[in-house]
Amino acid sequence: MLAYQPIMRSDAQDKVAFYEGLIRVPDPTGRIIPAKDFMPVVENSELGRQIDANALRMGLRALQTNPGLRLSINMSARSIGYKPWIQTLHQFLKRDATLGERLILEITESSAMLVPELVMNFMNELQPHGVCFAMDQFGAGYTAIRYFKEFYFDILKIDGQFVKSIAQNADNRAIVGALISIAHHFDMLTVAERVETAEDAECLAQMGVDCLQGYFFAAPTVHPEWLKSPNGRGR
């Protein structure tokens, strides 16, 4: 299942810019297991690709049944070469051309740098469909600048390790300030992850971050009010 977390505008922190769909797996007792507890184990396996394909399918269905929704879905660069994932993406885009304009695909910095040429070609192919791309966990990896300027990323999500307690941490402010500068130079929207206090939210807004995501605003939920089933009723 997907758990949905809102990403808020920093200039109007009661307004949602878009949502992120985060993959969750229920255990036999019904307890919901977050991705951080299973993805590191399966990320490089066939099961990891199947999970990516299921997340994409559920996200595209949510977009299809909720025309006002804009949604980001996580993916691995390895999924680009996984036939069921690619088939799912193209089937939905062919069925409804408006889906691409409301879909954001998130790739972690470390994943993108595994096969940068493949990622760049994939981004180029999806440009006509209007799909946006977000680099997740920006600042946590080792992006080569020679590749970075050739990517088609529209959004940079600043890694939460630099965001947490930023109002009290001058070092984190210096790092985040540099990341914002890079993003704005390349005309990219910035999202700060793991925003947990009002002080951090205000500090980030003053620094020029465009959007904010974290428990201060809302926890991910598998039952958002807007989510509709195909027959039009909430589920």
N, C-alpha and C positions, 0 to 999 in steps of 0.2 A: 504494500500500500504506500501511498504518498502522504506525507505530513506537510502542510503548507504553512510557510512563515512569511509575513509581509515585510517588504523592504520599503521604508518610509522616506519621503522627501525631507531633506534637512531644512529647507526653507518653509515647510508647512508640515510639521511633524505629526499632524493628525491625518495626513493624506498618504495613501498607499501609492507608490510608484509602480511596483509589480510584486509578484509573489515568487518565492522559490519552492519548488516541489522536492522534498527530501525523502529519499527512499527509506522505508521502514519494513521490518519483517516481524510478524507475530510468532511467538514460540507456541508450543502445544498448549500452554496454559492461557494463552491470549495476551500475555505481556508483550508490549511493543518494544522491539530491539532497535536502537538507533544504528545508523550506518557505520559510525566509528567503531562499533563493537564487532562488525563482521566484514566490512569491505577490505581492511588491510589483509585479511586472510584469503579472500577470494578474488582480489582485484586483478591478479595476473592470470586467472584461470578461466575456463569456459563458463563456469558459474557466474563469474563477475560480468562477463559479456551478456549472459542471459538476464541478469539483474538490470543492467543498463538498458537492455531492450524493453524490459517490462516497465521500467520507470518512464522511458520515452513514450511508450504506448499509453500508459495511464495519464501522462501529462498532456498528450495530444488529444485524448478523449475529453479531458477537463476543458481544454481550450475550445473544443468542438461544441460542447454543450453549454459553455458559458461565454457568449460572444464578447462580453466586456472585460474578460480576463486577459492579463498579460503575465506570462509564466516562464520562469527559468528552470531548466532541468539539467542535472549533472550528467556528465559523460566522461568516459576515458578516451584518450586518443586511440587506444587499441580498438575501440568499438567502430571506428571508421571502416576498418577492414572486416567487420563482422556482418555477414550477409543479412541475418534477420533484423539487425538494428537499422541498417541502411534501407532495407525493404520497407520497414515500418515507417521510417521518416518520409520516404518518397510516396508511399501509398496515401498517407494522410495529406501531404502537400498537394498531391494531384487531385484528391477528393475535395479539398477546400483551400483555395489559394490564399485566403485571409489568415490561415493558421501561421504561415511563415512570418507574417508581420507582427505576430503577438508571441512568438517563440524566441526564447533566449537559451542558448546552449552554453553551459558552464564547463570549462576545462581547467583543471588545476595547472598551475605554472609548471610543476614538475612533469606532469603527464604530457603537456604540449611540447616540452623540450626533448622528450624521448624520440619523437619522429616529427621534427618541425616542418620539413618539406611536405609531408603527408597532411599535416594539419592545415598548412597554408593553402594547399590545393583544394582541400575540402571546403575551407572557408570561401575560396574563390568561386567554387561551383554553386554555393548556396546564396551568393550575393543577389542573383536575380529574384530569389524567393523572399527577400527581405528579412531573413533570419539574422538575429543579433548574436554576438558571441561575447562571453564574459570570461576573463581570466580570473580564476578563483585562487585564493590564498597568495595573492601578489605580494612579493617581498619575502616569502618563505623559501623560495627556490633560487635557481641560478640562471635566470634568463639571459641568454647572450644578446647583447644589444644589436648585433648585426641581424639576428632573426627577429627581434622584437619589433623593429620598425617596419618589417615586411608582413607581420601578422595583420589580420583584419579584426582585431578585438575592438569592440565598441564600449565595453565596460571593464573596469579593473576593480576587483574586490580586494580591499586591503586586508591582509591576514590579521586575524583577531589577536595574535600575540602582541602586536604593536598598538592595538586599540584599547585593550583592557587597561583601565586606570590611567588613561592618557592625560586626564586633567591634572594628575599629580606627578606625572613622569615626563621630565623634560627631554630625556633621551628618546622616548617614544614619539614625542611631538616633533622632534627633529627628523626622525625617520619618516613619519607619516607625511610631514611637510614636503620631503624630497619625493616621495611616491606620488603625492598629489601633483607636484610640479611636472613630473614625467607624464602622468596621465593627461593633464591639461595641454601639455605641449603637443600630444598626439590626438587631441580633440576627443578624449575618452571620458565617459561618465565614471565617477568614483563612488564606490560603496564601501563603507566601513563595517566590518563584521564584528560580532560579539560586543555590541554596545549594551552595557548593563546598568548604567546609571544616568541620571539626568545631567550630572556634571560632565560626563564624558560626551554625551550627545550634544550639549551646548558647545563644548570645546571643539568638537569635530566640525560642527556647523560653522563656527567662527573661522576655522582653518580653511574652509572651502570645500569640504567633502560634500558631494551632491546628495547621497542617500545613506541611510542608516539602517542597520539590521541587527537585531539582538533581543534578548529576553526583556530588556527594559520596555520594549514596545509590545512584544507578544512571543510566546513560545510556539513552536510548530504544532499544528493540530491536524488530525486526520479527519476532522469534521468541521471544516469552515462553513460559515452560514451560507455562503454563496454557492457552494458546490452542489450541482444538480446532477441527477441521474438522467439517462437518455429519455426517460418518459416525462422529464420536467419536474419531478418531485425531489426534494432534498433527501439525502441518504446519510 
